[in-house]
């Protein structure tokens, strides 16, 4: 289970670093949503400041389809390297807006507007990131290692979550609540902003690809071909991506808040368990990609989707209120591990649905259509369900429901998928 060639490892690092930075921004927003809510939003009778903050967190997904179309077409027309470099620049712009966003007490609704603009900008770049990166790794990797190479995109999510949890642990340990509410919540975004130049340098110096040979296709020609010749493949990509979107947001990103609010786990214990769980996410993603190369992506995705339909419900139903640190670590590690088995194989599966000349657009549109509806708003929705309906099992039930279209789609996709190019 090794990537043997050093240049290929560099390509994986350069292609994956944007995904790491994207998930880092999403993770720290979720971890610091309570502080952001108090700083940027007014007290409301309809929604708590936390819920308002999580709704804006989900706003980034509204821009994902726009980013998918713009950046996916850009990658198919001008090459993956240029598209991936541009997404890094946009990520930095979004993080910078959050760092300088004035508090509501000083600027009123302007502070909310700035935060919304930042999340929309991050959503645009995130919408194009996965399509370009997954297409690039699929095309540049040896045939027998495409699943493992693509799984690094999901492994970087685990690394970014650990980075976010590490930053949260350090800041909550050294800063008081007053300092965190006043200015400390901006520091994690400033740290992410400092990493952006590294990502831009890597992508411009390491990635070397070219647009497809022959006459350059026009934007509308790519879209017309996608939605005529490959429209069923897009539907399958959306259904596969529904679980790819819902499981990480429900059982990983929302997990620390979920454990604190629904099971009475302390913030410190939830962050420690969150870091442990993401070790399982990294390892499980790589194992899933390796297995997908050997047994095929559709078998891997179908089996892992079945596991996600059952196991999260059993695990959370058995968890008592106020569990100890060991039980919290075990639960979060188990949930992250089951998610990893699906998302680690997903890049190879969805990339296999489209030929090269429309691959980045097809991946981006399919993935982000599902992400918009089932991903980014999941924390806000689940938070409201937990408070208003007292549904402690809401995240697990949500994943169970979203696993149904994924299971059906993987079975159908096995008969329709486009054979990878040699």
WOSUL-V773949 format. One line per field, one symbol per residue. ss: DSSP state (H for helix, E for strand, L for the rest). phi: phi as a letter, one per 20 degrees, with the letter a starting at -180 (. if undefined). burial: b if it has 24 or more other C-alpha atoms within 12 Angstrom, else e. A space follows every 50 residues. Layout:
ss=???
phi=???
burial=???
This chain:
ss=LLLLLHHHHHHHHHHHHHHHHHHHHHHHHHHLHHHHHHHHLLLLLLLLHH HHHHHHHHHHHHLHHHHHHHHHHHHHHHLHHHHHHHHHHHHHHHHHHHHH LLLHHHHLHHHHHHHHHHHHHHHHHHHHHHHHHHHHHHHHLLHHHHHHHH HHHHHHHHHHHHHHHHHHHHHHHHLLHHHHHHHHHHHHHHHHHHHHHHHH HHHHHHLLLLLLLLLLLLHHHHHHHHLLLLHHHHHHHHHHHHHHHHHHHH HHHLHHHHHHHHHLLLHHHHHHHHHHHHHHHHHHHHHHHHHHHHHLHHHH HHHHHHHHHHHHHHHHHLLLLLLLHHHHHHHHHHHHHHHHHHHHHHHHHH HLLLLHHHHHHHHHHHHHHHHHHHLLLHHHHHHHHHHHLLLLLHHHHHHH HHHHHHHHHHHHHLLLLLLLLL
phi=.cefeggffffffffefffffffffffffffdgfffgffddefcffcfff ffffffgffgffegffffffffffffedofffffffffffgffffffffe fffffedmfffffffffffffffffffeffffffffffeeeggfcfffff fffeffffffffffffffffffeddfffffffbfffggffffffeggfff ffffedfcccfgfnfffegffffffgedfcfffffffffffgffeffffe dcfeggffffeecmfffffffffffffffffffffffffffffednffff fffffffffdfgfffffeeffmfffffffffffffffffgfeffefgfff ffecfgfcffffffffffffffeddfeggfffffffeedldfegfffffg ffffffffffffffecffffff
burial=eebeeeebbbbbbbbbbbbbbbbbbbbbbbbbbbbbbbbbbbeeeeeebb bbbbbbbbbbbbbbbbbbbbbbbbbbbbbbbbbbbbbbbbbbbbbbbbbe bbbbeeeeeebbebbbbbbbbbbbbbbbbbbbbbbbbbbbbebbbbbbbb bbbbbbbbbbbbbbbbbbbebbeeeeeeebbebbbbbbbbbbbebbbebb ebbbebbbbebeeeeeeeeeebbebbeeebebbbbbbbbbbbbbbbbbbb bbbbbbbbbbbbbebebbbbbbbbbbbbbbbbbbbbbbbbbbbeebbbbb bbbbbbbbbbbbbebbeebeeebebebbbbbbbbbbbbbbbbbbbbbbbb bbbbbbbbbbbbbbbbbbbbbbbbbbbbbbbbbbebeeeeebbbbbbbbb bbbbbbbbbbbbbbebbeebee
